[in-house]
Amino acid sequence: MDTVLKPLYIAVSWIIVQFHSLFSLVFDPASGWAWGLSIVALVVVIRIALIPLFVKQIKATRNMQVLQPKMKAIQERYKNDKQRQSEEMMKLYRETGTNPLSSCLPILAQSPFFLALFQVLNKIAGNNEVGVLNASQVAEARQAHVFGAPIAAKFMDSASKVESLGATLADVRVVTVIMIVLMSGSQFYTQRQLMTKNVDLTVKTPFMQQQKMLMYIFPIMFAVFGINFPVGVLIYWLTTNVWSMGQQMYVIKRNPTPGSKSYAHLLERMQKHVIDRGGVRGRRDRYVVKQMVAKGKDRNEDERKFVSALAKHDLLPQADGTIVKSETPLADAKPGSGDPGRRQQPKRQSKSQRRSHAQSGGSGQQQEGADDAAEPEDKKPASSAAKKKAGGSSGRGGAGGNARNAKSGQRKGPQRPKHPSKK
């Protein structure tokens, strides 16, 4: 292993020595502050170098978001066949060139540096030269203490070994336990923040299940293996966890995943600003609006609410990410015109209204005859009297028949003929 990692030993030790020379201008060269801050600076350098991988991780995550509708369709189609569902998911990943494990790239990339630092500190604890560190620098780093614990000491070291480093076993174990708890807690919080605030919960995918497992597995792994880590390695990993936490908080706030809780909060802030100012704030907001317009009918619930809220104020999102004032009121737009106005439903008629409307054609003449019968004889026109006479000669079809039907509770209008057997 030493032969394979020797170039990394040189790189890690060289970075530490350069920062130690810098911090020695402020602190005692033999103090834990000078050596401890050199390890922190090593983390910063490595994480800055990993920013391109982090950007690639973000792009891969966005590709996963684009595939969410197709993944949801596969889940609904093969919901009773888990094996076929997994096969179709992997086929979709291959066709689109998406890697669901891309979120692990930063961790995998810095693993060689982590192993190199682990071996460098182990050799310092054994008082052995490593990389570009000479004998005097190794002896100085070996005696450097951070909060009373040497940076080369471990939780599992014996009392005699700890005493040879100029410390007590109690101090070493207290410091290492506190660092292990902070390291595991920060790892859990970072992963939980990702799962609760920056994941589209409307679609259940194997990728989400993997992330959920990692949320619990990684902190336990760090807690178990942390008892065998030197204090310097615990400083390294605690620093990188804090960096990851801050980096993720920035991404969640500035560029959250569509469909997540953070995305809903972002749209709420944008909606308030757009309604107050009549436009978007900057490039980030224009990008969100542009993606929203490009989705069309595939918008999620939060995006539909955002567009509807703008429509109430006659504001219309554009394909270039801007928002303009509409010339025609969007709230009064006709249904089917493409505007986000709601379709007006006709008012439902009551049962009596529907019955009277259906009978209006057949009972119009009978109603006219009943109105004429209610008028005095001297005020009736001649034509009305003639109609009455003609109606009276028709037997039961006249006004008397209508009066009897109304009194007996039968409906007016043409009666349904009886069956021949009932005549």
Secondary structure, DSSP 8 states (H G I E B T S, - for coil): -HHHHHHHHHHHHHHHHHHHHHHTTTS-TTSHHHHHHHHHHHHHHHHHHTHHHHHHHHHHHHHHHHTHHHHHHHHHHTTT-HHHHHHHHHHHHHHHT--TTGGGHHHHHHHHHHHHHHHHHHHHHTT--BTTB-HHHHHHHHT-EETTEETT--TT--HHHHHHTT--HHHHHHHHHHHHHHHHHHHHHHHHHHHHHSS-TTS--HHHHHHHHHHHHHHHHHHHHGGGS-HHHHHHHHHHHHHHHHHHHHHHHHS--TTSHHHHHHHHHHHHHHHHHSS--SHHHHHHHHHHHHHGGG--HHHHHHHHHHHHTTEEE-TTS-EEE-SS-GGG--TTSSSS----------HHHHHHHHHTTTSHHHHHHHHHHHS-GGGS-HHHHHHHHHHHTTGGGSHHHHHHHHHHT--SSS-----GGG-
